[in-house]
Amino acid sequence: MTFAKGADGRGVIIVDAGDRPSGNAVAGERAIMLHEPFPDGVLEWLSPPGWSHPPFYALVRLTEGCLELGEVSERFSVSRSGRLRCELNWRAKLPLELLDRARPVVDMPLPGVERLAHLPDDPGAALRDFLTGWYADLPTATPFPAPTVPIPPALQAFYDLAAGRVDILGQQDAIHPPDRLKIGRENDDRIIIGVENQGVWTILIGRDDPDPTVYYRGAGDDQVVAERESLGAYLLLFSLAEAAVTSPITGHAVLDNQQLERFTRHLTPVPLQPLTVPTDPTHLHVAPGLVALTTGLHSDGTHLFVGARQRAGLRAARGWSTAWTRFNG
């Protein structure tokens, strides 16, 4: 990656062609993702005090020369692991033939759907198969510390599988690390095991049941909603939902019933009861290297979220819908 700045303050950012979902590269039809570490001084240039700076431009270095993408705007975010990311966006979509040159898709083996063979009888085995296959690119880390309160076996097994890799604990919703678990308020002695990313609800479980019911408690009105599946199966549904919504390679569309039927015929439904949150019902489907979530989200049509960790996992879905509002496969 190259950063350059002219005497007039205008800047240029050049990334090499290639597919690097967790690195510096073209991420979609109108986006480049940059990740820490940034060279000295670059952050001050990208986001100076007051957020006012001369324009800067993005290019992709191809074998035959650089492809100019145009003037870009920046947006910063922080990953679950605390790493800073900068997303650069330009106005016009790249044609697919140019996108495939700037970010070629590499064919590779994809995690299969064999994990469903363990359902609904053995969700723990299905969770183990899913997490070890889906996150095979994340090296294991130092195991999490011991929990601060006694926890059910399914939750401990989830922490053991995550092995210190906080991304597996979730980003849209998040399961707390074991040393951050706590008991609820005086009139509610359930264990608070997680939270929605903006604090809209907390996730709770009972203290005495070996496979307890999972509850959501709203932050404003204290309304409590129960999930259909108990903790062991819920942790698999939670992990699948996070994969669909927060994976590095994602797509989103709003589909009518006919479009939804055409899309889901390519997928295998997860044979567990649907989630209650974010809306009731929320369904999950899978295909090799791909997880899909469908939910109403209080609007006309059905919101479809698809996620993959390898570009090839989402590439097949490129032609399954013409209604993509966001798609970087």
C-alpha positions as CSV (number, residue, x, y, z in Angstrom):
1,M,0.0,0.0,0.0
2,T,1.3,3.5,-0.9
3,F,0.3,6.9,0.6
4,A,1.4,10.1,-1.1
5,K,0.6,13.7,-0.5
6,G,1.2,16.7,-2.8
7,A,2.3,20.2,-2.0
8,D,-1.3,21.4,-2.2
9,G,-2.4,18.8,0.4
10,R,-4.2,16.5,-2.1
11,G,-3.4,12.9,-1.3
12,V,-3.3,9.5,-3.1
13,I,-3.8,6.0,-1.7
14,I,-2.7,3.1,-3.8
15,V,-3.5,-0.5,-2.9
16,D,-2.3,-3.6,-4.7
17,A,-4.9,-5.7,-6.6
18,G,-5.9,-8.9,-4.7
19,D,-8.4,-10.3,-2.3
20,R,-7.4,-9.7,1.3
21,P,-10.6,-9.6,3.5
22,S,-8.6,-8.7,6.6
23,G,-6.0,-6.6,4.8
24,N,-5.7,-3.5,2.8
25,A,-7.5,-4.0,-0.5
26,V,-10.6,-3.3,-2.5
27,A,-13.5,-4.7,-0.5
28,G,-16.4,-4.1,-2.9
29,E,-17.9,-2.2,-5.8
30,R,-17.2,1.1,-4.2
31,A,-15.0,0.5,-1.1
32,I,-11.4,0.0,0.0
33,M,-10.7,-1.2,3.5
34,L,-7.6,-0.2,5.3
35,H,-6.5,-1.8,8.6
36,E,-4.0,-1.0,11.3
37,P,-1.1,-0.5,11.5
38,F,-1.0,2.8,9.6
39,P,2.3,4.5,8.7
40,D,3.3,7.4,10.9
41,G,1.3,10.5,10.2
42,V,-1.3,8.9,7.9
43,L,-4.1,8.9,10.5
44,E,-3.5,12.7,11.1
45,W,-3.8,13.1,7.3
46,L,-6.9,11.0,6.9
47,S,-8.7,12.5,10.0
48,P,-7.2,15.8,11.0
49,P,-8.8,18.0,13.7
50,G,-12.1,19.2,12.5
51,W,-12.3,16.5,9.8
52,S,-11.5,19.1,7.1
53,H,-8.8,18.3,4.6
54,P,-8.1,18.6,0.9
55,P,-9.5,15.8,-1.3
56,F,-7.7,12.5,-1.7
57,Y,-8.0,9.8,-4.3
58,A,-7.8,6.0,-4.5
59,L,-6.1,3.8,-7.1
60,V,-5.5,0.1,-7.5
61,R,-2.2,-1.2,-8.8
62,L,-2.8,-3.7,-11.6
63,T,-0.1,-5.5,-13.7
64,E,-0.7,-3.1,-16.6
65,G,-0.8,0.1,-14.4
66,C,-3.0,1.8,-11.9
67,L,-6.8,1.9,-12.1
68,E,-8.1,5.2,-10.8
69,L,-11.2,4.9,-8.6
70,G,-11.8,8.6,-8.0
71,E,-12.1,10.9,-5.0
72,V,-12.9,9.0,-1.8
73,S,-14.5,9.8,1.6
74,E,-13.4,8.0,4.7
75,R,-15.2,6.3,7.6
76,F,-13.5,4.8,10.7
77,S,-14.7,1.9,12.9
78,V,-13.2,-0.4,15.5
79,S,-13.4,-4.1,15.3
80,R,-14.3,-6.4,18.2
81,S,-10.6,-7.1,18.7
82,G,-9.9,-3.3,19.0
83,R,-8.2,-2.8,15.7
84,L,-8.9,0.4,13.8
85,R,-10.3,0.2,10.3
86,C,-10.8,2.9,7.7
87,E,-13.3,2.4,4.8
88,L,-12.7,4.6,1.7
89,N,-15.8,5.0,-0.5
90,W,-16.1,6.4,-4.0
91,R,-19.2,7.4,-5.9
92,A,-19.6,5.2,-8.9
93,K,-19.7,1.4,-8.7
94,L,-16.9,-0.5,-10.4
95,P,-18.2,-2.6,-13.3
96,L,-18.0,-6.3,-12.4
97,E,-15.2,-7.0,-14.9
98,L,-13.0,-4.3,-13.3
99,L,-13.9,-5.4,-9.8
100,D,-12.8,-8.9,-10.7
101,R,-9.5,-7.6,-11.9
102,A,-8.9,-5.4,-8.9
103,R,-10.1,-8.0,-6.4
104,P,-9.9,-11.4,-8.1
105,V,-11.8,-14.2,-6.4
106,V,-9.6,-17.2,-5.6
107,D,-11.2,-20.7,-5.7
108,M,-10.6,-22.6,-2.5
109,P,-12.2,-25.3,-0.4
110,L,-15.2,-24.0,1.5
111,P,-16.7,-25.1,4.9
112,G,-19.5,-27.5,4.1
113,V,-22.9,-27.9,5.7
114,E,-22.3,-31.3,7.2
115,R,-22.6,-29.7,10.6
116,L,-26.4,-29.9,10.2
117,A,-26.2,-33.7,10.5
118,H,-25.9,-33.1,14.3
119,L,-29.2,-31.2,14.5
120,P,-31.4,-31.0,16.3
121,D,-30.1,-33.8,18.5
122,D,-26.5,-32.6,19.2
123,P,-26.2,-28.8,18.8
124,G,-22.9,-28.8,20.7
125,A,-21.3,-31.0,18.1
126,A,-22.8,-28.7,15.3
127,L,-21.4,-25.6,17.1
128,R,-17.9,-27.2,17.3
129,D,-18.0,-28.1,13.6
130,F,-19.1,-24.7,12.6
131,L,-16.7,-22.6,14.7
132,T,-13.7,-24.8,13.9
133,G,-14.5,-24.6,10.1
134,W,-15.8,-21.1,9.8
135,Y,-12.9,-19.5,11.8
136,A,-10.1,-21.8,10.6
137,D,-8.2,-18.7,9.5
138,L,-8.0,-17.3,13.0
139,P,-5.2,-18.7,15.1
140,T,-6.1,-20.0,18.5
141,A,-5.1,-17.7,21.3
142,T,-4.6,-17.9,25.1
143,P,-7.8,-19.4,26.5
144,F,-10.2,-17.0,28.3
145,P,-9.8,-16.6,32.0
146,A,-12.1,-18.5,34.4
147,P,-15.7,-17.2,34.6
148,T,-16.6,-15.0,37.5
149,V,-19.8,-17.0,38.3
150,P,-20.7,-20.7,37.8
151,I,-21.9,-21.3,34.2
152,P,-23.7,-24.1,32.3
153,P,-21.5,-26.6,30.4
154,A,-22.7,-25.3,27.0
155,L,-21.4,-21.8,27.7
156,Q,-18.1,-23.1,29.0
157,A,-17.7,-25.3,25.8
158,F,-18.4,-22.2,23.7
159,Y,-15.6,-20.3,25.5
160,D,-13.3,-23.3,25.1
161,L,-14.0,-23.3,21.3
162,A,-13.5,-19.6,21.0
163,A,-10.1,-19.9,22.8
164,G,-9.5,-16.2,23.5
165,R,-10.5,-15.1,20.0
166,V,-12.9,-12.3,20.8
167,D,-14.3,-12.0,17.3
168,I,-16.0,-15.3,17.8
169,L,-17.9,-13.8,20.8
170,G,-19.8,-11.5,18.4
171,Q,-20.0,-8.0,17.2
172,Q,-23.6,-7.1,16.4
173,D,-24.6,-8.9,19.6
174,A,-21.8,-10.0,21.8
175,I,-21.4,-12.7,24.5
176,H,-19.3,-11.3,27.3
177,P,-15.9,-12.9,28.0
178,P,-16.2,-15.2,31.1
179,D,-14.5,-12.7,33.4
180,R,-17.1,-10.1,32.6
181,L,-20.2,-12.2,33.4
182,K,-22.3,-10.9,36.3
183,I,-25.6,-11.5,38.1
184,G,-28.6,-9.3,37.3
185,R,-30.2,-6.8,39.6
186,E,-31.8,-7.5,43.0
187,N,-35.1,-8.7,41.5
188,D,-33.5,-10.7,38.8
189,D,-30.7,-13.2,39.7
190,R,-30.1,-14.5,36.2
191,I,-26.6,-14.3,34.6
192,I,-26.1,-11.5,32.1
193,I,-24.1,-13.2,29.4
194,G,-24.2,-10.7,26.6
195,V,-25.5,-7.4,25.1
196,E,-26.6,-5.9,21.8
197,N,-23.9,-3.6,20.4
198,Q,-25.8,-0.4,21.2
199,G,-27.1,-1.6,24.5
200,V,-30.7,-2.1,23.3
201,W,-31.0,-5.4,25.2
202,T,-29.0,-7.7,27.4
203,I,-28.9,-11.5,27.1
204,L,-29.6,-13.5,30.2
205,I,-29.8,-17.1,31.3
206,G,-31.0,-18.9,34.5
207,R,-28.4,-19.9,37.1
208,D,-29.5,-23.5,38.1
209,D,-30.6,-25.2,34.8
210,P,-27.8,-27.1,33.0
211,D,-29.3,-26.0,29.7
212,P,-31.2,-22.9,30.6
213,T,-33.7,-20.8,28.7
214,V,-32.2,-17.7,27.0
215,Y,-33.9,-14.3,27.6
216,Y,-33.5,-10.8,26.2
217,R,-34.3,-7.8,28.5
218,G,-34.9,-4.4,26.9
219,A,-32.8,-1.5,28.1
220,G,-35.7,1.0,28.3
221,D,-38.9,-0.8,29.2
222,D,-37.5,-3.9,31.0
223,Q,-39.5,-6.1,28.7
224,V,-38.3,-9.7,28.8
225,V,-38.5,-12.0,25.8
226,A,-37.6,-15.7,25.8
227,E,-35.9,-17.5,23.0
228,R,-37.4,-20.8,21.7
229,E,-34.2,-22.8,21.8
230,S,-32.3,-23.3,25.1
231,L,-28.7,-22.2,25.6
232,G,-27.0,-25.2,23.8
233,A,-28.8,-24.6,20.5
234,Y,-29.0,-20.9,21.0
235,L,-25.2,-20.5,20.9
236,L,-25.2,-22.1,17.5
237,L,-27.9,-19.9,16.2
238,F,-26.1,-16.9,17.8
239,S,-22.9,-17.8,16.0
240,L,-24.6,-18.3,12.7
241,A,-26.4,-15.0,13.0
242,E,-23.2,-13.2,13.7
243,A,-21.6,-14.9,10.7
244,A,-24.4,-13.7,8.4
245,V,-24.3,-10.1,9.6
246,T,-20.7,-9.3,10.6
247,S,-18.4,-11.5,8.5
248,P,-15.8,-9.6,6.5
249,I,-17.6,-10.5,3.2
250,T,-21.3,-9.6,3.3
251,G,-24.4,-8.8,1.3
252,H,-27.8,-7.3,2.1
253,A,-31.0,-7.1,0.1
254,V,-34.7,-6.5,0.8
255,L,-36.8,-9.1,-1.0
256,D,-40.5,-9.7,-1.6
257,N,-41.9,-13.2,-1.1
258,Q,-41.2,-14.4,-4.6
259,Q,-37.6,-13.1,-4.6
260,L,-37.0,-14.7,-1.2
261,E,-38.3,-18.1,-2.4
262,R,-36.0,-17.9,-5.4
263,F,-33.0,-17.0,-3.3
264,T,-33.5,-19.6,-0.5
265,R,-34.0,-22.5,-2.9
266,H,-30.1,-22.4,-3.2
267,L,-29.8,-22.8,0.6
268,T,-30.3,-25.4,3.3
269,P,-32.5,-24.2,6.3
270,V,-31.0,-24.7,9.7
271,P,-33.2,-27.3,11.4
272,L,-33.7,-25.4,14.6
273,Q,-36.5,-23.1,15.7
274,P,-36.2,-19.5,14.5
275,L,-34.7,-16.8,16.7
276,T,-37.0,-14.3,18.4
277,V,-34.5,-11.4,18.1
278,P,-33.9,-9.1,16.2
279,T,-37.5,-9.8,15.0
280,D,-39.7,-12.7,15.4
281,P,-39.2,-14.9,13.5
282,T,-35.6,-14.7,12.3
283,H,-34.5,-17.7,10.1
284,L,-31.1,-19.0,9.3
285,H,-29.9,-20.9,6.2
286,V,-26.5,-22.2,5.1
287,A,-24.6,-23.2,1.9
288,P,-21.0,-24.1,1.5
289,G,-19.0,-21.2,2.9
290,L,-22.1,-19.0,3.4
291,V,-24.6,-18.2,6.1
292,A,-27.8,-16.3,5.4
293,L,-30.2,-14.6,7.9
294,T,-33.7,-13.5,7.0
295,T,-35.9,-11.2,9.1
296,G,-38.7,-8.7,8.7
297,L,-37.1,-5.8,10.7
298,H,-40.4,-3.9,10.9
299,S,-40.6,-3.0,7.2
300,D,-42.1,-4.1,3.9
301,G,-40.4,-7.1,2.5
302,T,-37.8,-9.4,4.1
303,H,-34.3,-8.3,4.9
304,L,-31.7,-10.8,3.8
305,F,-28.1,-10.7,5.2
306,V,-25.5,-13.1,3.9
307,G,-22.0,-13.5,5.2
308,A,-18.8,-15.4,4.3
309,R,-15.1,-15.4,5.4
310,Q,-13.8,-16.3,2.0
311,R,-14.8,-14.4,-1.2
312,A,-15.5,-17.7,-3.0
313,G,-18.3,-18.5,-0.5
314,L,-20.3,-15.5,-1.6
315,R,-19.4,-15.4,-5.2
316,A,-22.1,-17.9,-6.2
317,A,-24.8,-15.7,-4.6
318,R,-23.9,-12.7,-6.9
319,G,-26.5,-13.8,-9.4
320,W,-29.1,-15.1,-7.0
321,S,-30.7,-11.7,-6.6
322,T,-30.8,-8.4,-8.5
323,A,-31.9,-6.5,-5.3
324,W,-28.6,-6.1,-3.5
325,T,-28.2,-2.9,-1.6
326,R,-24.8,-4.0,-0.4
327,F,-22.7,-6.8,-1.8
328,N,-18.9,-7.4,-1.7
329,G,-18.7,-10.9,-3.0
